[in-house]
Amino acid sequence: MVANIALGILGLLVAFQVLARLAKKVFHATFPAPALIGPFLNSRFRRMIQPPDKVLRQSGVQAGMSALDFGCGSGGLTTFLARAVGETGCVFALDIQLNMLRQLQRKLGRAEHRDIHNIQPVRANAHELPFHDDSLDLVMVVGVLQEVPDPSRALREIKRVLKPGGIAAVSELLPDPDYPLRSTTVRLGREAGFHLDEASGSFFTYTVRFKKP
Ligand SMILES: C[S@@+](CC[C@H](N)C(=O)[O-])C[C@H]1O[C@@H](n2cnc3c(N)ncnc32)[C@H](O)[C@@H]1O
């Protein structure tokens, strides 16, 4: 019985992956994840398969950093990032979809997050980041890079806004229909002019940490 249910879930996941990837190929399309997946991004199940503290550790987050949550969605990682950089740091939570940013605002309005005052939501396109050159310590890119129409351009933009020595941390999770192999992420980062600092995690959920020279 349990084995049948597990096989059913696995089958559905595989079918979803195949259909989503086929649709992308046929229509030559990249599109942002629909805002209706916002609750999943904030769910306990998501935190179980991609624990935020692990992603933050692998990304090299430190107190006092100026950080950008690039494609923050409904804020699945944003509040964890805000607590990790602390009161001396700040987090810009950037997304192209207003509906995702509204979900983040609602999350921040809940009692358990009212003590967080260092998040600034920003509505912008990943291709044109509204930040000065060499201004940020860390950019976290979780499940976003392959959703952006031109990932290489987005990485060059991330490099522009990072301080020298700043970190770009790209994390991916396999059920995401845009999931790329780790080798693809490493290649794209290097092509954009980053140094590979560390690649960690498993095949299913990994983080590649780059540094701006
Ligand atoms: C799969 S969600 C991941 C959200 C969040 N990083 C997380 O891990 O919970 C991808 C997010 O990237 C955003 N996104 C996609 N394309 C974008 C673009 N061109 N510019 C800015 N954000 C974009 C989507 O709106 C969506 O909220």
The ligand as an SDF file (V2000), in Angstrom:
LIG
                    3D

 27 29  0  0  0  0  0  0  0  0999 V2000
   10.4450   28.8730   -7.9670 C   0  0  0  0  0  0  0  0  0  0  0  0
   10.2680   30.5130   -7.3330 S   0  0  0  0  0  0  0  0  0  0  0  0
   11.4950   30.5130   -6.0370 C   0  0  0  0  0  0  0  0  0  0  0  0
   11.2270   31.5550   -4.9850 C   0  0  0  0  0  0  0  0  0  0  0  0
   12.2420   31.6310   -3.8280 C   0  0  0  0  0  0  0  0  0  0  0  0
   13.5720   31.9030   -4.2970 N   0  0  0  0  0  0  0  0  0  0  0  0
   12.2250   30.3790   -3.0030 C   0  0  0  0  0  0  0  0  0  0  0  0
   13.1560   29.5780   -3.1280 O   0  0  0  0  0  0  0  0  0  0  0  0
   11.2620   30.1880   -2.2230 O   0  0  0  0  0  0  0  0  0  0  0  0
   11.0340   31.5530   -8.5630 C   0  0  0  0  0  0  0  0  0  0  0  0
   10.7700   33.0440   -8.3840 C   0  0  0  0  0  0  0  0  0  0  0  0
   11.5780   33.7620   -9.3230 O   0  0  0  0  0  0  0  0  0  0  0  0
   10.8240   34.8550   -9.8070 C   0  0  0  0  0  0  0  0  0  0  0  0
   11.3010   35.2610  -11.1340 N   0  0  0  0  0  0  0  0  0  0  0  0
   11.2370   34.5620  -12.2970 C   0  0  0  0  0  0  0  0  0  0  0  0
   11.7320   35.2940  -13.3140 N   0  0  0  0  0  0  0  0  0  0  0  0
   12.1320   36.4720  -12.7900 C   0  0  0  0  0  0  0  0  0  0  0  0
   12.7190   37.6400  -13.3500 C   0  0  0  0  0  0  0  0  0  0  0  0
   12.9920   37.7380  -14.6570 N   0  0  0  0  0  0  0  0  0  0  0  0
   13.0090   38.6730  -12.5270 N   0  0  0  0  0  0  0  0  0  0  0  0
   12.7490   38.5990  -11.1900 C   0  0  0  0  0  0  0  0  0  0  0  0
   12.1700   37.5060  -10.6050 N   0  0  0  0  0  0  0  0  0  0  0  0
   11.8660   36.4600  -11.3890 C   0  0  0  0  0  0  0  0  0  0  0  0
    9.4080   34.3100   -9.8870 C   0  0  0  0  0  0  0  0  0  0  0  0
    8.4500   35.3470   -9.9060 O   0  0  0  0  0  0  0  0  0  0  0  0
    9.3360   33.4270   -8.6490 C   0  0  0  0  0  0  0  0  0  0  0  0
    8.8290   34.1310   -7.5440 O   0  0  0  0  0  0  0  0  0  0  0  0
  1  2  1  0
  2  3  1  0
  2 10  1  0
  3  4  1  0
  4  5  1  0
  5  6  1  0
  5  7  1  0
  7  8  2  0
  7  9  1  0
 10 11  1  0
 11 12  1  0
 11 26  1  0
 12 13  1  0
 13 14  1  0
 13 24  1  0
 14 15  1  0
 14 23  1  0
 15 16  2  0
 16 17  1  0
 17 18  1  0
 17 23  2  0
 18 19  1  0
 18 20  2  0
 20 21  1  0
 21 22  2  0
 22 23  1  0
 24 25  1  0
 24 26  1  0
 26 27  1  0
M  CHG  2   2   1   9  -1
M  END
$$$$
